[in-house]
Amino acid sequence: MIFLFIYILFNGYILKKSANKIDELAGKSVGIIDLTVGFNPQKTLTMAAGYGDARSYYARTEMTTDVVYPIIYAFLFGIILSLLYRGNTLVWVNILPFICLLLDYLENLTIITLLYSYPRQSLTVATLCEIFKLMKWITFGSVVLLMIIGLVSKIIIWTKR
């Protein structure tokens, strides 16, 4: 329950406040690289260039808030998956959120590199960022799908009793 509360706090307040501060410092709505979906290294480079005065704030957010947040969601989702798949042959699925955490950290490292190295832009770093981000979203989507499947399975079992 503690992890759920902190997860909701991060999503509902802390991360939203950080995104708004980035937009405010940039003087426009620029979005967050972490939240983009797809594979477009050039878009990531364009976004890094568009942050302007928000660049250092975004980098600091990646090194503070976005270090804690993956720990919160990894433990929350790991616990949920452990409970849903306890006694099942898929009990190993609870490591997936921690793989997502690792990919999130690798993505953050590339974003920080892009932000601090600006105006030098590296297509290689942007491509790595996109690879880590894509793998993070695929893993995250798999975790959510497994949670839904596990929950539906539990509901079916409970209703049959």
Steps between C-alpha positions, in 0.01 A plus 500: 500500500792733573643449151155559347461825693847623398438391139177703488678796663774490237260473206240741628724771639880474490552400135222729381651793690843426349358488147319830554821659633690382191237656273508820708881528482500419129233763438289255302354151514793274413400167650719244669730269305433217747129500411528490122415172328645365179847510351612841378855608596466825306192596702697437820778729377244765406339473842840531674566815300157642582538496878705817515523622861319186618786274391690497832179469706390202290843337542484550878149352504633195314772462765268538799127443453545259210742291705244446777191453279620182325581345838145574614329354193736200482423397857127575468461305177735224622286452810178501296638245253630284787156496659320433173731222383583337835499123459499536121772391259527867395621606845816647338294782344562709811851578369362679193438829685865499607610450138280800422677692779840419348386611154353818651836578663685441171251728324550766770876478462475569126254786556734659756788461255299671224391782728843573646690465173275745316567678258705201386249243390577133459279291276660192659393603852153595373470161328605319819245710689230392258602133525492506881173695499335260255617198699377669821154557354479145362599361839264738683215403267576133562486559875163675473366227270617229741336684790172521309516132398588397855221708649241368253617145572465556876153649453394200289633259763328692782166515318509124432534435873 
